[in-house]
Amino acid sequence: PTFKEVEGLALSGDYQAQRDLAYGYSSWPYPGQQKSATLACAWRIVIIRSGNKRVNETDVGSRQVYCDKLDKTSRQAAEAQAVEILVKIARGAR
C-alpha cells in the first residue's frame, strides 16, 4: 500500500492502519511519507484515545517509548496534532 492509502484508512478509523502509519513515521516510512517523531507520537496518542477494543499494552508501551523521548515542546505539538487527527476521524465517521 502507498502512504496515502494507509493514511486514508487510518483517518477512517482503521486500527491497524493507524499502527502502521505511526510505525512509518517513527521507523519505516512508506514511499512518500517522511519520518516525524512528533507525528509518530501523535498517532500513538490517537490509537490510545480511539476507544478501539483492540488497543492493548503494546500500544500503551509504544506511546510511552515514542512520546517520552520528545522534548516538552514537541510533546505539546504531538498532543495538539493528535487532537486535530481525532477531530478529522470523528468528522469522517459522521
N, C-alpha and C positions, 0 to 999 in steps of 0.2 A: 504493500500500500504506500501511497505518497503521503507526505506531510499534511497536505490539505485534506486528504481523505480521513486520516486519523484525527486531525483537528476537528473536522466536521462531526465525526462520530462522538468525539469527546464532548463537544459543545451540545450534542443532542442528549447527553447524559449517559453515554455508554461507559460503564465502569472500566472495562479492560482497555478501551481506547484512552481513557484518562490516565491510566497507569502507564501505558505505552508512551503517551505524549510526555508525561513527566520524566520518564526514563530517557527519552530522546533529548530533552532539554538538559539533563544532567550528564548523560554518559554517551549515548549512541544516537546522534541526531539522524532523522530521516533526511533524504535529499531535499534541500530547500529549507530545512529547519536549522536555526543557529543555536548553539549551546547558550544557555542562560541560566545561571544559578538561581536568579530571582524567580524566573518563570517555572523552573523545576520545583522550587519551594511552593510557589503559588498553586500549582496544580496538585501538589500533595496535600495542601490545605483544603482545596476543593474536594478532593477524594474523601478526606476525613469528614467534612461537613455535608457531604452529599446525602447522607442518610441511607445510602445503598446498603442492603443487607450483607453484601459480600465484603464490605470493609472489615479488615482483620488486623491483628497485631503487626503483621508485616507492613501494612500501610502506615500505622502509627509510628513504627520504628523508622520507616523511610522518611516520614515527615520530620522526625527528630533529627536524623542524620543530615538531611539536606537543608533544613531550615536553621538548625542550630549553628551551622558553620558560617552563616551570613552575619555581617555586622548589623548593628541596630537599624541603620538607615535602610539597608537592603531588606531586612526582615519586615520593616514597616511597609516598604514598597510591595513586597510579596503579599502581605496581608491585604493591601488595597487592591492589588491585581486579582487576588482570589475573590474578593467581594464583587468586583466587576464581572469576573467569569461566572460566578454563581448567579448573578442577575441575568446575564446572557442566557444561561442554561434555563433558568426559570421562565424567561420570556419565550424561549423556544418550545417549552413544554405546554404552553397555552394553546 
